[in-house]
Amino acid sequence: MDTPSTTPLPGGTWTLGDTSVTRFGYGAMQLAGPWVMGPPADHDGALAVLREAVGLGITHIDTSDAYGPRVTNELIREALHPYPEPLFIATKVGATRDAQGGWPTARRPEDLRKQVHENLESLGVETLDLVNMRMGDAQGSQPGSIAEAFGTLVELQREGLIRHLGVSNVTVEQVAEARGIAPIVCVQNMYNLAFRHDDDLVDHLAAEGIAYVPFFPLGGFTPLQSEALSQVANRLGATPMSVALAWLMQRSPNILLIPGTSSTAHLRENVTGAGLALSDADVAELDSIGG
């Protein structure tokens, strides 16, 4: 495997539990086939992206055994195992896949135990670095108690199968409920320049030393589009997606980015874009998008 780059990644590092990770990470979801089902069209290309990520110095990779299913985990294992010492792999449980490509919930204790063991097997590890308990559904977070589902992960952590715990697709109340049961190191929710429902939560978690990991940082399947975003990008001679990543990186020191791509060139563009320096005036103009 290539020696990691000595060029610092944008944003520096953040400590997840007992491990320092790069704030600029990589989300593996897009390595699976269309709509996150089946294998990639370019198997070797997918392996190359993962190896490039590590070569660039990225130490935080986000995945799930539901992606494919099993596809992204198996690609990570093929590309990177045995894993280099600094690499930290986060996964999530709480949903499975159906034949139509849907994401039915699966949160009974037996479901979660099965998913944790499947992640262990497909990644080829004895202990998972981080498991996020994903709540809600494909439409977003939903109210309700997290206690039974999260409590199952706490049991698995005590059994030595999980190092750190996080929560995903959750309400503010569910974050508080989970923290009352066991320590968490991160919250992973949808958040980007145009979708800023969690502004107060981001700031609260920063004060508590807990990471916030936005999924769909660039809008997901529907990329971010905004006249204000385009204007700032044009003024800076950058792409709108670069500006969107840079805004997230400057938004708060506890934000960890996991933009996904199936292209090594696009991966490098994302790294460069996240390091773009935005002025106070730029940020003020961009803040108006999420108004």
C-alpha positions as CSV (number, residue, x, y, z in Angstrom):
1,M,0.0,0.0,0.0
2,D,1.2,3.5,-0.8
3,T,2.7,5.5,2.1
4,P,0.2,8.2,3.3
5,S,0.8,11.7,2.0
6,T,2.7,14.1,4.2
7,T,0.5,17.0,3.0
8,P,-1.9,17.8,5.8
9,L,-5.6,17.3,5.1
10,P,-7.9,20.3,5.5
11,G,-9.4,20.8,9.0
12,G,-6.7,18.9,10.9
13,T,-7.9,16.2,13.3
14,W,-10.6,15.4,15.9
15,T,-10.5,12.8,18.7
16,L,-13.2,10.1,18.4
17,G,-13.2,8.4,21.8
18,D,-9.5,7.5,22.2
19,T,-8.5,7.9,18.6
20,S,-7.4,11.0,16.6
21,V,-8.9,11.0,13.1
22,T,-8.7,13.3,10.2
23,R,-11.7,15.7,10.0
24,F,-11.7,15.1,6.3
25,G,-12.9,11.5,5.9
26,Y,-14.4,9.3,3.2
27,G,-17.9,7.8,2.9
28,A,-18.0,4.5,1.1
29,M,-21.7,4.4,0.2
30,Q,-21.1,5.4,-3.5
31,L,-18.8,2.5,-4.1
32,A,-21.8,0.2,-4.4
33,G,-23.9,-0.1,-7.5
34,P,-26.9,2.2,-8.5
35,W,-29.1,3.2,-5.5
36,V,-26.5,1.5,-3.2
37,M,-27.4,-2.0,-4.5
38,G,-25.1,-4.6,-6.0
39,P,-21.4,-4.4,-7.0
40,P,-19.7,-1.4,-8.6
41,A,-19.5,-1.1,-12.4
42,D,-15.7,-0.7,-12.0
43,H,-14.4,-3.0,-9.3
44,D,-10.8,-2.1,-9.7
45,G,-11.7,1.6,-9.7
46,A,-13.5,1.2,-6.4
47,L,-10.4,-0.4,-4.9
48,A,-8.3,2.4,-6.3
49,V,-10.5,5.0,-4.6
50,L,-10.1,3.4,-1.2
51,R,-6.4,3.1,-1.6
52,E,-6.1,6.7,-2.8
53,A,-8.1,7.8,0.3
54,V,-5.6,6.2,2.6
55,G,-2.7,7.4,0.4
56,L,-3.9,10.9,0.9
57,G,-3.8,10.5,4.7
58,I,-7.5,10.0,5.4
59,T,-7.9,8.0,8.6
60,H,-11.7,8.0,8.9
61,I,-13.8,5.8,6.6
62,D,-17.6,5.5,7.0
63,T,-19.5,2.4,5.7
64,S,-22.3,0.0,6.5
65,D,-22.9,-3.7,5.8
66,A,-26.3,-2.5,4.3
67,Y,-24.5,-0.8,1.5
68,G,-24.8,-3.3,-1.4
69,P,-25.5,-5.1,0.9
70,R,-22.0,-6.2,2.1
71,V,-20.5,-4.7,-1.1
72,T,-18.7,-1.7,0.4
73,N,-17.4,-3.6,3.5
74,E,-16.0,-6.3,1.3
75,L,-14.4,-3.7,-1.0
76,I,-12.8,-2.0,2.0
77,R,-11.5,-5.4,3.2
78,E,-10.1,-6.3,-0.2
79,A,-8.4,-2.9,-0.7
80,L,-7.1,-2.2,2.7
81,H,-6.8,-5.3,4.9
82,P,-4.7,-5.7,7.0
83,Y,-5.7,-2.2,8.0
84,P,-3.0,0.4,8.7
85,E,-2.7,1.4,12.3
86,P,-4.3,4.9,12.1
87,L,-7.3,3.8,10.1
88,F,-10.6,4.1,11.9
89,I,-13.7,2.5,10.3
90,A,-17.2,3.6,11.3
91,T,-20.2,1.5,10.5
92,K,-23.9,1.6,11.3
93,V,-26.8,-0.7,12.1
94,G,-30.6,-0.4,12.3
95,A,-31.7,-1.0,8.7
96,T,-31.5,-3.8,6.2
97,R,-32.2,-3.9,2.5
98,D,-35.1,-5.5,0.5
99,A,-35.2,-6.8,-3.0
100,Q,-36.6,-3.4,-4.3
101,G,-33.6,-1.5,-2.8
102,G,-35.6,-0.2,0.1
103,W,-34.2,0.4,3.6
104,P,-36.6,-1.4,6.0
105,T,-35.8,-0.9,9.7
106,A,-34.3,-3.8,11.7
107,R,-33.8,-2.8,15.3
108,R,-34.9,-5.7,17.4
109,P,-32.0,-7.0,19.6
110,E,-31.6,-10.1,17.5
111,D,-31.5,-7.9,14.3
112,L,-28.8,-5.7,15.7
113,R,-26.7,-8.5,17.0
114,K,-26.9,-10.1,13.5
115,Q,-25.9,-6.9,11.8
116,V,-22.9,-6.3,14.1
117,H,-21.6,-9.8,13.5
118,E,-22.1,-9.3,9.7
119,N,-20.1,-6.1,9.9
120,L,-17.3,-7.9,11.8
121,E,-17.2,-10.7,9.2
122,S,-17.3,-8.6,6.1
123,L,-14.7,-6.1,7.4
124,G,-12.5,-8.9,8.7
125,V,-12.1,-7.6,12.2
126,E,-12.7,-8.8,15.8
127,T,-13.8,-5.5,17.1
128,L,-15.6,-2.6,15.3
129,D,-14.1,0.8,15.8
130,L,-17.4,2.6,15.9
131,V,-21.0,1.6,15.4
132,N,-23.7,4.2,14.9
133,M,-27.3,3.2,15.9
134,R,-29.4,4.5,13.0
135,M,-32.9,5.5,13.9
136,G,-35.7,7.0,11.9
137,D,-36.4,5.9,8.3
138,A,-35.5,6.9,4.8
139,Q,-37.6,10.1,5.2
140,G,-35.5,11.3,8.2
141,S,-35.4,11.1,11.9
142,Q,-38.6,10.1,13.8
143,P,-39.6,10.6,17.4
144,G,-39.5,7.6,19.7
145,S,-37.3,5.9,22.4
146,I,-33.8,4.8,21.4
147,A,-33.3,2.9,24.7
148,E,-33.9,-0.7,23.6
149,A,-31.9,-0.5,20.4
150,F,-29.1,1.5,21.8
151,G,-29.0,-0.7,24.9
152,T,-28.3,-3.7,22.7
153,L,-25.2,-2.0,21.2
154,V,-24.1,-1.1,24.8
155,E,-24.3,-4.9,25.6
156,L,-22.2,-5.7,22.5
157,Q,-19.7,-3.0,23.5
158,R,-19.4,-4.7,26.9
159,E,-18.8,-8.0,25.1
160,G,-15.8,-6.4,23.4
161,L,-17.3,-6.4,19.9
162,I,-17.6,-2.6,19.6
163,R,-15.1,0.1,20.8
164,H,-17.2,3.2,20.4
165,L,-20.8,4.1,20.0
166,G,-22.6,6.8,18.1
167,V,-26.2,7.6,16.9
168,S,-27.5,8.5,13.5
169,N,-30.6,10.0,11.9
170,V,-31.8,11.0,15.4
171,T,-33.7,13.8,17.1
172,V,-32.2,16.0,19.8
173,E,-34.3,14.0,22.4
174,Q,-32.8,10.7,21.2
175,V,-29.3,12.1,21.4
176,A,-30.0,13.1,25.1
177,E,-31.6,9.7,25.8
178,A,-28.7,7.8,24.3
179,R,-26.2,9.9,26.3
180,G,-28.1,9.0,29.5
181,I,-27.5,5.3,28.8
182,A,-23.8,5.3,27.6
183,P,-21.2,7.7,26.2
184,I,-21.3,8.5,22.5
185,V,-18.5,9.9,20.4
186,C,-20.5,11.2,17.5
187,V,-23.9,12.1,16.0
188,Q,-24.4,11.4,12.3
189,N,-27.4,13.3,10.8
190,M,-28.3,14.9,7.5
191,Y,-26.8,18.4,7.4
192,N,-25.5,20.7,4.7
193,L,-25.4,24.3,3.6
194,A,-29.2,24.2,2.7
195,F,-30.4,21.8,5.4
196,R,-29.5,23.2,8.8
197,H,-32.1,21.8,11.2
198,D,-29.3,20.7,13.5
199,D,-27.5,24.1,13.9
200,D,-28.1,24.2,17.7
201,L,-27.2,20.6,18.1
202,V,-23.9,21.0,16.3
203,D,-22.9,23.8,18.7
204,H,-24.1,21.9,21.7
205,L,-22.1,18.8,20.8
206,A,-19.0,20.9,20.0
207,A,-19.2,22.2,23.6
208,E,-19.5,18.6,24.9
209,G,-16.5,17.3,22.8
210,I,-18.7,15.1,20.6
211,A,-18.3,14.9,16.8
212,Y,-21.0,15.8,14.4
213,V,-20.8,13.8,11.1
214,P,-23.1,15.2,8.4
215,F,-24.3,12.7,5.9
216,F,-25.3,14.0,2.4
217,P,-22.9,17.0,3.0
218,L,-23.3,17.8,-0.7
219,G,-27.0,17.1,-0.9
220,G,-27.0,13.4,-1.6
221,F,-28.7,12.1,-4.7
222,T,-29.9,15.6,-5.5
223,P,-26.8,17.8,-5.4
224,L,-27.0,21.2,-3.7
225,Q,-28.1,24.0,-6.0
226,S,-28.3,27.7,-5.0
227,E,-27.8,31.0,-6.8
228,A,-25.9,32.3,-3.7
229,L,-23.7,29.2,-3.7
230,S,-22.9,29.6,-7.4
231,Q,-22.2,33.3,-6.9
232,V,-19.7,32.7,-4.1
233,A,-18.1,29.9,-6.1
234,N,-17.7,32.0,-9.2
235,R,-16.2,34.8,-7.2
236,L,-13.6,32.4,-5.7
237,G,-13.0,30.6,-8.9
238,A,-14.1,27.3,-7.3
239,T,-16.8,24.8,-7.8
240,P,-20.1,25.0,-5.8
241,M,-19.4,21.6,-4.2
242,S,-15.9,22.8,-3.1
243,V,-17.5,25.9,-1.4
244,A,-20.2,23.7,0.3
245,L,-17.5,21.4,1.7
246,A,-15.3,24.4,2.8
247,W,-18.4,25.9,4.6
248,L,-18.9,22.7,6.5
249,M,-15.3,22.5,7.5
250,Q,-15.3,26.1,8.8
251,R,-18.8,25.8,10.4
252,S,-17.5,24.1,13.6
253,P,-14.4,22.2,14.6
254,N,-16.4,19.1,15.6
255,I,-17.7,18.6,12.1
256,L,-16.2,15.5,10.4
257,L,-16.7,15.3,6.7
258,I,-17.4,12.0,4.9
259,P,-18.1,13.0,1.2
260,G,-18.4,10.0,-1.0
261,T,-17.3,9.4,-4.6
262,S,-16.4,6.5,-6.8
263,S,-13.7,8.5,-8.6
264,T,-10.1,9.1,-7.5
265,A,-10.0,12.5,-9.3
266,H,-13.2,13.6,-7.6
267,L,-11.8,12.5,-4.3
268,R,-8.8,14.7,-4.8
269,E,-11.0,17.6,-5.9
270,N,-13.1,17.2,-2.7
271,V,-9.9,17.3,-0.5
272,T,-8.8,20.5,-2.3
273,G,-12.2,22.0,-2.1
274,A,-12.6,21.4,1.6
275,G,-9.4,23.4,2.2
276,L,-10.8,26.5,0.4
277,A,-10.6,29.5,2.7
278,L,-13.9,31.4,3.0
279,S,-14.0,35.0,4.2
280,D,-16.4,36.2,6.8
281,A,-18.4,37.9,4.0
282,D,-18.5,34.6,2.0
283,V,-19.7,32.7,5.1
284,A,-22.4,35.4,5.8
285,E,-23.6,35.1,2.2
286,L,-23.7,31.3,2.3
287,D,-25.4,31.3,5.7
288,S,-28.4,33.0,4.0
289,I,-29.0,29.8,2.0
290,G,-30.2,27.8,5.0
291,G,-32.1,30.9,6.2
